[in-house]
Amino acid sequence: MKMIKCNKPATCGECKKDIKKGDLYRKKSKRIGSYKSDALEMRDGIPHIICNGITIAVKLCRECSIK
Ligand SMILES: [Zn+2]
């Protein structure tokens, strides 16, 4: 897995510990809300995109990324 060197202090998305400048971290996408994928639904002949959740990018510290 690819580790990225931190150039700006951040907070781990898993354990909430600080990721200091120069530390290695890993990017991970996390899904909030429903785990169903987005769907396309027809309502009155008009297509609607049903958004069931959002995906955000979080940073994981070295400890959490090796779990
Ligand atoms: Zn962590």
N, CA, C, O and the ligand as a Tripos MOL2 file, in Angstrom:
@<TRIPOS>MOLECULE
protein
  269   267    68     0     0
PROTEIN
NO_CHARGES

@<TRIPOS>ATOM
      1 N           0.8370   -1.2050    0.0000 N.3       1 MET1
      2 CA          0.0000    0.0000    0.0000 C.3       1 MET1
      3 C           0.8720    1.2550    0.0000 C.2       1 MET1
      4 O           1.9990    1.2560    0.4940 O.2       1 MET1
      5 N           0.3330    2.2780   -0.5490 N.am      2 LYS2
      6 CA          1.1000    3.4990   -0.7120 C.3       2 LYS2
      7 C           0.8930    4.4480    0.4600 C.2       2 LYS2
      8 O          -0.2310    4.8010    0.8140 O.2       2 LYS2
      9 N           2.0040    4.8440    1.0430 N.am      3 MET3
     10 CA          1.9430    5.8060    2.1380 C.3       3 MET3
     11 C           2.3510    7.1700    1.5900 C.2       3 MET3
     12 O           3.2240    7.2840    0.7290 O.2       3 MET3
     13 N           1.7080    8.1720    2.1020 N.am      4 ILE4
     14 CA          1.9870    9.5310    1.6470 C.3       4 ILE4
     15 C           2.6190   10.2960    2.7960 C.2       4 ILE4
     16 O           2.2080   10.1710    3.9500 O.2       4 ILE4
     17 N           3.5980   11.0680    2.4700 N.am      5 LYS5
     18 CA          4.2400   11.8770    3.4920 C.3       5 LYS5
     19 C           3.4070   13.1290    3.7350 C.2       5 LYS5
     20 O           3.0280   13.8430    2.8070 O.2       5 LYS5
     21 N           3.1440   13.3620    4.9840 N.am      6 CYS6
     22 CA          2.2900   14.4800    5.3630 C.3       6 CYS6
     23 C           3.0360   15.8050    5.2580 C.2       6 CYS6
     24 O           4.1140   15.9720    5.8280 O.2       6 CYS6
     25 N           2.4500   16.7370    4.5240 N.am      7 ASN7
     26 CA          3.0980   18.0510    4.4410 C.3       7 ASN7
     27 C           2.3240   19.1190    5.2070 C.2       7 ASN7
     28 O           2.6960   20.2920    5.2330 O.2       7 ASN7
     29 N           1.2430   18.6760    5.8240 N.am      8 LYS8
     30 CA          0.3840   19.6060    6.5610 C.3       8 LYS8
     31 C          -0.2340   18.8160    7.7080 C.2       8 LYS8
     32 O          -0.8080   17.7560    7.4550 O.2       8 LYS8
     33 N          -0.1480   19.2690    8.9400 N.am      9 PRO9
     34 CA         -0.7160   18.5030   10.0470 C.3       9 PRO9
     35 C          -2.1910   18.1820    9.8280 C.2       9 PRO9
     36 O          -2.9620   19.0250    9.3710 O.2       9 PRO9
     37 N          -2.5660   16.9600   10.1600 N.am     10 ALA10
     38 CA         -3.9380   16.5260    9.9640 C.3      10 ALA10
     39 C          -4.3480   15.6310   11.1250 C.2      10 ALA10
     40 O          -3.5490   15.3620   12.0210 O.2      10 ALA10
     41 N          -5.5820   15.1770   11.1060 N.am     11 THR11
     42 CA         -6.0740   14.2880   12.1530 C.3      11 THR11
     43 C          -6.4660   12.9630   11.5100 C.2      11 THR11
     44 O          -7.0840   12.9290   10.4460 O.2      11 THR11
     45 N          -6.0980   11.8840   12.1720 N.am     12 CYS12
     46 CA         -6.4480   10.5600   11.6720 C.3      12 CYS12
     47 C          -7.9720   10.3800   11.6890 C.2      12 CYS12
     48 O          -8.6340   10.7170   12.6710 O.2      12 CYS12
     49 N          -8.5060    9.8570   10.6170 N.am     13 GLY13
     50 CA         -9.9570    9.6590   10.5120 C.3      13 GLY13
     51 C         -10.4500    8.4710   11.3190 C.2      13 GLY13
     52 O         -11.6580    8.2820   11.4610 O.2      13 GLY13
     53 N          -9.5400    7.6700   11.8490 N.am     14 GLU14
     54 CA         -9.9160    6.4670   12.5880 C.3      14 GLU14
     55 C          -9.7430    6.6490   14.0940 C.2      14 GLU14
     56 O         -10.7040    6.4980   14.8490 O.2      14 GLU14
     57 N          -8.5440    6.9650   14.5300 N.am     15 CYS15
     58 CA         -8.2770    7.0680   15.9710 C.3      15 CYS15
     59 C          -8.2290    8.5140   16.4690 C.2      15 CYS15
     60 O          -8.0540    8.7600   17.6620 O.2      15 CYS15
     61 N          -8.3830    9.4630   15.5510 N.am     16 LYS16
     62 CA         -8.4130   10.9010   15.8870 C.3      16 LYS16
     63 C          -7.0970   11.4450   16.4330 C.2      16 LYS16
     64 O          -7.0420   12.5380   16.9970 O.2      16 LYS16
     65 N          -6.0550   10.6670   16.2540 N.am     17 LYS17
     66 CA         -4.7390   11.1370   16.6850 C.3      17 LYS17
     67 C          -4.1900   12.0990   15.6450 C.2      17 LYS17
     68 O          -4.5970   12.0800   14.4840 O.2      17 LYS17
     69 N          -3.2760   12.9240   16.0720 N.am     18 ASP18
     70 CA         -2.6840   13.8850   15.1520 C.3      18 ASP18
     71 C          -1.6980   13.2160   14.2130 C.2      18 ASP18
     72 O          -0.9310   12.3350   14.6020 O.2      18 ASP18
     73 N          -1.7410   13.6550   12.9810 N.am     19 ILE19
     74 CA         -0.7250   13.2360   12.0180 C.3      19 ILE19
     75 C           0.1590   14.4600   11.8360 C.2      19 ILE19
     76 O          -0.2630   15.4980   11.3270 O.2      19 ILE19
     77 N           1.3800   14.3000   12.2650 N.am     20 LYS20
     78 CA          2.2870   15.4520   12.2270 C.3      20 LYS20
     79 C           2.9360   15.6000   10.8700 C.2      20 LYS20
     80 O           2.9640   14.6820   10.0490 O.2      20 LYS20
     81 N           3.4480   16.7750   10.6770 N.am     21 LYS21
     82 CA          4.1660   17.0580    9.4420 C.3      21 LYS21
     83 C           5.3600   16.1130    9.3260 C.2      21 LYS21
     84 O           6.1340   15.9590   10.2710 O.2      21 LYS21
     85 N           5.5000   15.4860    8.1640 N.am     22 GLY22
     86 CA          6.6030   14.5510    7.9650 C.3      22 GLY22
     87 C           6.2320   13.1090    8.2510 C.2      22 GLY22
     88 O           6.9610   12.1950    7.8650 O.2      22 GLY22
     89 N           5.1050   12.8910    8.9250 N.am     23 ASP23
     90 CA          4.6310   11.5300    9.1920 C.3      23 ASP23
     91 C           4.0490   10.9260    7.9240 C.2      23 ASP23
     92 O           3.6690   11.6320    6.9900 O.2      23 ASP23
     93 N           3.9910    9.6040    7.9200 N.am     24 LEU24
     94 CA          3.3930    8.9300    6.7770 C.3      24 LEU24
     95 C           1.9290    8.6450    7.0710 C.2      24 LEU24
     96 O           1.5720    8.2640    8.1860 O.2      24 LEU24
     97 N           1.0980    8.8300    6.0800 N.am     25 TYR25
     98 CA         -0.3150    8.5270    6.2540 C.3      25 TYR25
     99 C          -0.8420    7.8900    4.9870 C.2      25 TYR25
    100 O          -0.1440    7.8210    3.9750 O.2      25 TYR25
    101 N          -2.0540    7.4350    5.0490 N.am     26 ARG26
    102 CA         -2.6770    6.7890    3.9100 C.3      26 ARG26
    103 C          -4.0530    7.3950    3.6910 C.2      26 ARG26
    104 O          -4.7740    7.6900    4.6440 O.2      26 ARG26
    105 N          -4.4040    7.5730    2.4480 N.am     27 LYS27
    106 CA         -5.7280    8.1030    2.1210 C.3      27 LYS27
    107 C          -6.7160    6.9580    1.9790 C.2      27 LYS27
    108 O          -6.3950    5.9000    1.4370 O.2      27 LYS27
    109 N          -7.9000    7.1860    2.4670 N.am     28 LYS28
    110 CA         -8.9270    6.1630    2.3770 C.3      28 LYS28
    111 C         -10.2600    6.8560    2.1380 C.2      28 LYS28
    112 O         -10.5190    7.9250    2.6910 O.2      28 LYS28
    113 N         -11.0910    6.2530    1.3230 N.am     29 SER29
    114 CA        -12.4070    6.8640    1.1540 C.3      29 SER29
    115 C         -13.3960    6.1610    2.0650 C.2      29 SER29
    116 O         -13.4130    4.9350    2.1730 O.2      29 SER29
    117 N         -14.2020    6.9520    2.7030 N.am     30 LYS30
    118 CA        -15.1330    6.4610    3.6970 C.3      30 LYS30
    119 C         -16.5340    6.8480    3.2570 C.2      30 LYS30
    120 O         -16.7570    7.9650    2.7890 O.2      30 LYS30
    121 N         -17.4760    5.9320    3.4050 N.am     31 ARG31
    122 CA        -18.8330    6.2190    2.9840 C.3      31 ARG31
    123 C         -19.7030    6.5220    4.2000 C.2      31 ARG31
    124 O         -19.7320    5.7760    5.1780 O.2      31 ARG31
    125 N         -20.4070    7.6410    4.1000 N.am     32 ILE32
    126 CA        -21.3010    8.0560    5.1770 C.3      32 ILE32
    127 C         -22.7280    7.8550    4.6970 C.2      32 ILE32
    128 O         -23.0470    8.1260    3.5400 O.2      32 ILE32
    129 N         -23.5620    7.3930    5.5680 N.am     33 GLY33
    130 CA        -24.9590    7.1790    5.2090 C.3      33 GLY33
    131 C         -25.1580    5.7560    4.7490 C.2      33 GLY33
    132 O         -24.5110    4.8340    5.2440 O.2      33 GLY33
    133 N         -26.0440    5.5850    3.8130 N.am     34 SER34
    134 CA        -26.3820    4.2460    3.3520 C.3      34 SER34
    135 C         -25.2630    3.6560    2.5070 C.2      34 SER34
    136 O         -24.5590    4.3810    1.8030 O.2      34 SER34
    137 N         -25.1050    2.3650    2.5780 N.am     35 TYR35
    138 CA        -24.0910    1.6990    1.7850 C.3      35 TYR35
    139 C         -24.6190    1.2990    0.4130 C.2      35 TYR35
    140 O         -23.8880    0.7500   -0.4110 O.2      35 TYR35
    141 N         -25.8960    1.5800    0.1780 N.am     36 LYS36
    142 CA        -26.4540    1.3110   -1.1490 C.3      36 LYS36
    143 C         -25.8410    2.2960   -2.1230 C.2      36 LYS36
    144 O         -25.5710    3.4450   -1.7750 O.2      36 LYS36
    145 N         -25.6280    1.8450   -3.3280 N.am     37 SER37
    146 CA        -25.0770    2.7710   -4.3100 C.3      37 SER37
    147 C         -26.1810    3.6780   -4.8330 C.2      37 SER37
    148 O         -27.3700    3.3900   -4.6970 O.2      37 SER37
    149 N         -25.7590    4.7620   -5.4240 N.am     38 ASP38
    150 CA        -26.7220    5.7070   -5.9620 C.3      38 ASP38
    151 C         -27.5340    5.0410   -7.0790 C.2      38 ASP38
    152 O         -27.0310    4.1690   -7.7880 O.2      38 ASP38
    153 N         -28.7560    5.4510   -7.2220 N.am     39 ALA39
    154 CA        -29.6290    4.8230   -8.1960 C.3      39 ALA39
    155 C         -30.3300    5.8740   -9.0410 C.2      39 ALA39
    156 O         -30.4840    7.0290   -8.6420 O.2      39 ALA39
    157 N         -30.7370    5.4500  -10.1840 N.am     40 LEU40
    158 CA        -31.4830    6.3300  -11.0730 C.3      40 LEU40
    159 C         -32.9330    5.8600  -11.0710 C.2      40 LEU40
    160 O         -33.2190    4.6870  -11.3120 O.2      40 LEU40
    161 N         -33.8140    6.7640  -10.8060 N.am     41 GLU41
    162 CA        -35.2260    6.4200  -10.6900 C.3      41 GLU41
    163 C         -36.0480    7.3510  -11.5700 C.2      41 GLU41
    164 O         -35.7540    8.5410  -11.6870 O.2      41 GLU41
    165 N         -37.0710    6.7950  -12.1800 N.am     42 MET42
    166 CA        -37.9240    7.6220  -13.0220 C.3      42 MET42
    167 C         -39.1240    8.0860  -12.2050 C.2      42 MET42
    168 O         -39.8500    7.2740  -11.6310 O.2      42 MET42
    169 N         -39.3190    9.3840  -12.1600 N.am     43 ARG43
    170 CA        -40.4880    9.9410  -11.4860 C.3      43 ARG43
    171 C         -41.1860   10.8940  -12.4530 C.2      43 ARG43
    172 O         -40.6070   11.8940  -12.8770 O.2      43 ARG43
    173 N         -42.4200   10.5810  -12.7940 N.am     44 ASP44
    174 CA        -43.1840   11.3660  -13.7720 C.3      44 ASP44
    175 C         -42.4210   11.5630  -15.0810 C.2      44 ASP44
    176 O         -42.4700   12.6230  -15.7050 O.2      44 ASP44
    177 N         -41.7280   10.5230  -15.4630 N.am     45 GLY45
    178 CA        -40.9990   10.5770  -16.7240 C.3      45 GLY45
    179 C         -39.6870   11.3420  -16.6650 C.2      45 GLY45
    180 O         -38.9950   11.4760  -17.6740 O.2      45 GLY45
    181 N         -39.3410   11.8480  -15.4740 N.am     46 ILE46
    182 CA        -38.0860   12.5940  -15.3340 C.3      46 ILE46
    183 C         -37.1020   11.7560  -14.5160 C.2      46 ILE46
    184 O         -37.4290   11.3220  -13.4110 O.2      46 ILE46
    185 N         -35.9150   11.5280  -15.0440 N.am     47 PRO47
    186 CA        -34.9510   10.7350  -14.2550 C.3      47 PRO47
    187 C         -34.4190   11.5050  -13.0480 C.2      47 PRO47
    188 O         -34.0160   12.6630  -13.1570 O.2      47 PRO47
    189 N         -34.4270   10.8330  -11.8970 N.am     48 HIS48
    190 CA        -33.9010   11.4260  -10.6720 C.3      48 HIS48
    191 C         -32.7510   10.5600  -10.1750 C.2      48 HIS48
    192 O         -32.8440    9.3330  -10.1690 O.2      48 HIS48
    193 N         -31.6980   11.1890   -9.7700 N.am     49 ILE49
    194 CA        -30.6000   10.4240   -9.1830 C.3      49 ILE49
    195 C         -30.8360   10.3640   -7.6820 C.2      49 ILE49
    196 O         -30.9200   11.3890   -7.0060 O.2      49 ILE49
    197 N         -30.9390    9.1470   -7.1790 N.am     50 ILE50
    198 CA        -31.1650    8.9490   -5.7540 C.3      50 ILE50
    199 C         -29.8120    8.7550   -5.0900 C.2      50 ILE50
    200 O         -29.1160    7.7680   -5.3280 O.2      50 ILE50
    201 N         -29.4640    9.6980   -4.2720 N.am     51 CYS51
    202 CA        -28.1710    9.6580   -3.6070 C.3      51 CYS51
    203 C         -28.3590    9.0410   -2.2250 C.2      51 CYS51
    204 O         -29.0470    9.6090   -1.3760 O.2      51 CYS51
    205 N         -27.7600    7.9000   -2.0020 N.am     52 ASN52
    206 CA        -27.9670    7.1910   -0.7430 C.3      52 ASN52
    207 C         -26.8940    7.4590    0.3010 C.2      52 ASN52
    208 O         -27.0150    7.0150    1.4430 O.2      52 ASN52
    209 N         -25.9010    8.1410   -0.0590 N.am     53 GLY53
    210 CA        -24.8340    8.4120    0.8970 C.3      53 GLY53
    211 C         -23.7500    9.2100    0.2170 C.2      53 GLY53
    212 O         -23.7720    9.3960   -1.0000 O.2      53 GLY53
    213 N         -22.8160    9.6760    0.9890 N.am     54 ILE54
    214 CA        -21.7110   10.4190    0.3900 C.3      54 ILE54
    215 C         -20.3910    9.7520    0.7460 C.2      54 ILE54
    216 O         -20.2600    9.1120    1.7890 O.2      54 ILE54
    217 N         -19.4390    9.9120   -0.1220 N.am     55 THR55
    218 CA        -18.1170    9.3540    0.1060 C.3      55 THR55
    219 C         -17.1550   10.4980    0.3800 C.2      55 THR55
    220 O         -17.0620   11.4510   -0.3940 O.2      55 THR55
    221 N         -16.4480   10.3900    1.4820 N.am     56 ILE56
    222 CA        -15.4670   11.4160    1.8130 C.3      56 ILE56
    223 C         -14.0880   10.7840    1.9180 C.2      56 ILE56
    224 O         -13.9520    9.5870    2.1730 O.2      56 ILE56
    225 N         -13.0960   11.5870    1.7230 N.am     57 ALA57
    226 CA        -11.7240   11.0950    1.8300 C.3      57 ALA57
    227 C         -11.2060   11.3920    3.2310 C.2      57 ALA57
    228 O         -11.2970   12.5220    3.7110 O.2      57 ALA57
    229 N         -10.6690   10.3770    3.8740 N.am     58 VAL58
    230 CA        -10.1000   10.5730    5.2000 C.3      58 VAL58
    231 C          -8.6260   10.1860    5.1690 C.2      58 VAL58
    232 O          -8.1750    9.4570    4.2860 O.2      58 VAL58
    233 N          -7.9060   10.6810    6.1330 N.am     59 LYS59
    234 CA         -6.4950   10.3370    6.2620 C.3      59 LYS59
    235 C          -6.3540    9.3610    7.4190 C.2      59 LYS59
    236 O          -6.9940    9.5120    8.4600 O.2      59 LYS59
    237 N          -5.5240    8.3790    7.2260 N.am     60 LEU60
    238 CA         -5.2900    7.3900    8.2670 C.3      60 LEU60
    239 C          -3.8370    7.4660    8.6860 C.2      60 LEU60
    240 O          -2.9350    7.5410    7.8510 O.2      60 LEU60
    241 N          -3.6240    7.4460    9.9950 N.am     61 CYS61
    242 CA         -2.2570    7.4710   10.4790 C.3      61 CYS61
    243 C          -1.5960    6.1150   10.1900 C.2      61 CYS61
    244 O          -2.2560    5.1670    9.7640 O.2      61 CYS61
    245 N          -0.3270    6.0470   10.4240 N.am     62 ARG62
    246 CA          0.4330    4.8500   10.1060 C.3      62 ARG62
    247 C          -0.1090    3.6110   10.8450 C.2      62 ARG62
    248 O          -0.2200    2.5300   10.2660 O.2      62 ARG62
    249 N          -0.4360    3.7870   12.1050 N.am     63 GLU63
    250 CA         -0.9560    2.6670   12.8850 C.3      63 GLU63
    251 C          -2.2530    2.1170   12.3240 C.2      63 GLU63
    252 O          -2.4150    0.9060   12.1760 O.2      63 GLU63
    253 N          -3.1770    3.0180   12.0110 N.am     64 CYS64
    254 CA         -4.4780    2.5770   11.5080 C.3      64 CYS64
    255 C          -4.3800    1.9930   10.1000 C.2      64 CYS64
    256 O          -5.1540    1.1020    9.7480 O.2      64 CYS64
    257 N          -3.4610    2.4730    9.3090 N.am     65 SER65
    258 CA         -3.3850    1.9940    7.9280 C.3      65 SER65
    259 C          -2.7890    0.6040    7.8250 C.2      65 SER65
    260 O          -2.9390   -0.0440    6.7890 O.2      65 SER65
    261 N          -2.1160    0.1190    8.8680 N.am     66 ILE66
    262 CA         -1.5510   -1.2360    8.7960 C.3      66 ILE66
    263 C          -2.4820   -2.2650    9.4320 C.2      66 ILE66
    264 O          -2.1830   -3.4590    9.3900 O.2      66 ILE66
    265 N          -3.5860   -1.8430   10.0110 N.am     67 LYS67
    266 CA         -4.5370   -2.7640   10.6300 C.3      67 LYS67
    267 C          -5.2420   -3.6060    9.5780 C.2      67 LYS67
    268 O          -6.0810   -4.4410    9.9160 O.2      67 LYS67
    269 ZN         -5.0870    6.4520   13.4640 Zn       68 ZN68
@<TRIPOS>BOND
     1     1     2 1
     2     2     3 1
     3     3     4 2
     4     3     5 am
     5     5     6 1
     6     6     7 1
     7     7     8 2
     8     7     9 am
     9     9    10 1
    10    10    11 1
    11    11    12 2
    12    11    13 am
    13    13    14 1
    14    14    15 1
    15    15    16 2
    16    15    17 am
    17    17    18 1
    18    18    19 1
    19    19    20 2
    20    19    21 am
    21    21    22 1
    22    22    23 1
    23    23    24 2
    24    23    25 am
    25    25    26 1
    26    26    27 1
    27    27    28 2
    28    27    29 am
    29    29    30 1
    30    30    31 1
    31    31    32 2
    32    31    33 am
    33    33    34 1
    34    34    35 1
    35    35    36 2
    36    35    37 am
    37    37    38 1
    38    38    39 1
    39    39    40 2
    40    39    41 am
    41    41    42 1
    42    42    43 1
    43    43    44 2
    44    43    45 am
    45    45    46 1
    46    46    47 1
    47    47    48 2
    48    47    49 am
    49    49    50 1
    50    50    51 1
    51    51    52 2
    52    51    53 am
    53    53    54 1
    54    54    55 1
    55    55    56 2
    56    55    57 am
    57    57    58 1
    58    58    59 1
    59    59    60 2
    60    59    61 am
    61    61    62 1
    62    62    63 1
    63    63    64 2
    64    63    65 am
    65    65    66 1
    66    66    67 1
    67    67    68 2
    68    67    69 am
    69    69    70 1
    70    70    71 1
    71    71    72 2
    72    71    73 am
    73    73    74 1
    74    74    75 1
    75    75    76 2
    76    75    77 am
    77    77    78 1
    78    78    79 1
    79    79    80 2
    80    79    81 am
    81    81    82 1
    82    82    83 1
    83    83    84 2
    84    83    85 am
    85    85    86 1
    86    86    87 1
    87    87    88 2
    88    87    89 am
    89    89    90 1
    90    90    91 1
    91    91    92 2
    92    91    93 am
    93    93    94 1
    94    94    95 1
    95    95    96 2
    96    95    97 am
    97    97    98 1
    98    98    99 1
    99    99   100 2
   100    99   101 am
   101   101   102 1
   102   102   103 1
   103   103   104 2
   104   103   105 am
   105   105   106 1
   106   106   107 1
   107   107   108 2
   108   107   109 am
   109   109   110 1
   110   110   111 1
   111   111   112 2
   112   111   113 am
   113   113   114 1
   114   114   115 1
   115   115   116 2
   116   115   117 am
   117   117   118 1
   118   118   119 1
   119   119   120 2
   120   119   121 am
   121   121   122 1
   122   122   123 1
   123   123   124 2
   124   123   125 am
   125   125   126 1
   126   126   127 1
   127   127   128 2
   128   127   129 am
   129   129   130 1
   130   130   131 1
   131   131   132 2
   132   131   133 am
   133   133   134 1
   134   134   135 1
   135   135   136 2
   136   135   137 am
   137   137   138 1
   138   138   139 1
   139   139   140 2
   140   139   141 am
   141   141   142 1
   142   142   143 1
   143   143   144 2
   144   143   145 am
   145   145   146 1
   146   146   147 1
   147   147   148 2
   148   147   149 am
   149   149   150 1
   150   150   151 1
   151   151   152 2
   152   151   153 am
   153   153   154 1
   154   154   155 1
   155   155   156 2
   156   155   157 am
   157   157   158 1
   158   158   159 1
   159   159   160 2
   160   159   161 am
   161   161   162 1
   162   162   163 1
   163   163   164 2
   164   163   165 am
   165   165   166 1
   166   166   167 1
   167   167   168 2
   168   167   169 am
   169   169   170 1
   170   170   171 1
   171   171   172 2
   172   171   173 am
   173   173   174 1
   174   174   175 1
   175   175   176 2
   176   175   177 am
   177   177   178 1
   178   178   179 1
   179   179   180 2
   180   179   181 am
   181   181   182 1
   182   182   183 1
   183   183   184 2
   184   183   185 am
   185   185   186 1
   186   186   187 1
   187   187   188 2
   188   187   189 am
   189   189   190 1
   190   190   191 1
   191   191   192 2
   192   191   193 am
   193   193   194 1
   194   194   195 1
   195   195   196 2
   196   195   197 am
   197   197   198 1
   198   198   199 1
   199   199   200 2
   200   199   201 am
   201   201   202 1
   202   202   203 1
   203   203   204 2
   204   203   205 am
   205   205   206 1
   206   206   207 1
   207   207   208 2
   208   207   209 am
   209   209   210 1
   210   210   211 1
   211   211   212 2
   212   211   213 am
   213   213   214 1
   214   214   215 1
   215   215   216 2
   216   215   217 am
   217   217   218 1
   218   218   219 1
   219   219   220 2
   220   219   221 am
   221   221   222 1
   222   222   223 1
   223   223   224 2
   224   223   225 am
   225   225   226 1
   226   226   227 1
   227   227   228 2
   228   227   229 am
   229   229   230 1
   230   230   231 1
   231   231   232 2
   232   231   233 am
   233   233   234 1
   234   234   235 1
   235   235   236 2
   236   235   237 am
   237   237   238 1
   238   238   239 1
   239   239   240 2
   240   239   241 am
   241   241   242 1
   242   242   243 1
   243   243   244 2
   244   243   245 am
   245   245   246 1
   246   246   247 1
   247   247   248 2
   248   247   249 am
   249   249   250 1
   250   250   251 1
   251   251   252 2
   252   251   253 am
   253   253   254 1
   254   254   255 1
   255   255   256 2
   256   255   257 am
   257   257   258 1
   258   258   259 1
   259   259   260 2
   260   259   261 am
   261   261   262 1
   262   262   263 1
   263   263   264 2
   264   263   265 am
   265   265   266 1
   266   266   267 1
   267   267   268 2
@<TRIPOS>SUBSTRUCTURE
     1 MET1         2 RESIDUE 1 A MET
     2 LYS2         6 RESIDUE 1 A LYS
     3 MET3        10 RESIDUE 1 A MET
     4 ILE4        14 RESIDUE 1 A ILE
     5 LYS5        18 RESIDUE 1 A LYS
     6 CYS6        22 RESIDUE 1 A CYS
     7 ASN7        26 RESIDUE 1 A ASN
     8 LYS8        30 RESIDUE 1 A LYS
     9 PRO9        34 RESIDUE 1 A PRO
    10 ALA10       38 RESIDUE 1 A ALA
    11 THR11       42 RESIDUE 1 A THR
    12 CYS12       46 RESIDUE 1 A CYS
    13 GLY13       50 RESIDUE 1 A GLY
    14 GLU14       54 RESIDUE 1 A GLU
    15 CYS15       58 RESIDUE 1 A CYS
    16 LYS16       62 RESIDUE 1 A LYS
    17 LYS17       66 RESIDUE 1 A LYS
    18 ASP18       70 RESIDUE 1 A ASP
    19 ILE19       74 RESIDUE 1 A ILE
    20 LYS20       78 RESIDUE 1 A LYS
    21 LYS21       82 RESIDUE 1 A LYS
    22 GLY22       86 RESIDUE 1 A GLY
    23 ASP23       90 RESIDUE 1 A ASP
    24 LEU24       94 RESIDUE 1 A LEU
    25 TYR25       98 RESIDUE 1 A TYR
    26 ARG26      102 RESIDUE 1 A ARG
    27 LYS27      106 RESIDUE 1 A LYS
    28 LYS28      110 RESIDUE 1 A LYS
    29 SER29      114 RESIDUE 1 A SER
    30 LYS30      118 RESIDUE 1 A LYS
    31 ARG31      122 RESIDUE 1 A ARG
    32 ILE32      126 RESIDUE 1 A ILE
    33 GLY33      130 RESIDUE 1 A GLY
    34 SER34      134 RESIDUE 1 A SER
    35 TYR35      138 RESIDUE 1 A TYR
    36 LYS36      142 RESIDUE 1 A LYS
    37 SER37      146 RESIDUE 1 A SER
    38 ASP38      150 RESIDUE 1 A ASP
    39 ALA39      154 RESIDUE 1 A ALA
    40 LEU40      158 RESIDUE 1 A LEU
    41 GLU41      162 RESIDUE 1 A GLU
    42 MET42      166 RESIDUE 1 A MET
    43 ARG43      170 RESIDUE 1 A ARG
    44 ASP44      174 RESIDUE 1 A ASP
    45 GLY45      178 RESIDUE 1 A GLY
    46 ILE46      182 RESIDUE 1 A ILE
    47 PRO47      186 RESIDUE 1 A PRO
    48 HIS48      190 RESIDUE 1 A HIS
    49 ILE49      194 RESIDUE 1 A ILE
    50 ILE50      198 RESIDUE 1 A ILE
    51 CYS51      202 RESIDUE 1 A CYS
    52 ASN52      206 RESIDUE 1 A ASN
    53 GLY53      210 RESIDUE 1 A GLY
    54 ILE54      214 RESIDUE 1 A ILE
    55 THR55      218 RESIDUE 1 A THR
    56 ILE56      222 RESIDUE 1 A ILE
    57 ALA57      226 RESIDUE 1 A ALA
    58 VAL58      230 RESIDUE 1 A VAL
    59 LYS59      234 RESIDUE 1 A LYS
    60 LEU60      238 RESIDUE 1 A LEU
    61 CYS61      242 RESIDUE 1 A CYS
    62 ARG62      246 RESIDUE 1 A ARG
    63 GLU63      250 RESIDUE 1 A GLU
    64 CYS64      254 RESIDUE 1 A CYS
    65 SER65      258 RESIDUE 1 A SER
    66 ILE66      262 RESIDUE 1 A ILE
    67 LYS67      266 RESIDUE 1 A LYS
    68 ZN68       269 GROUP 0 **** ****
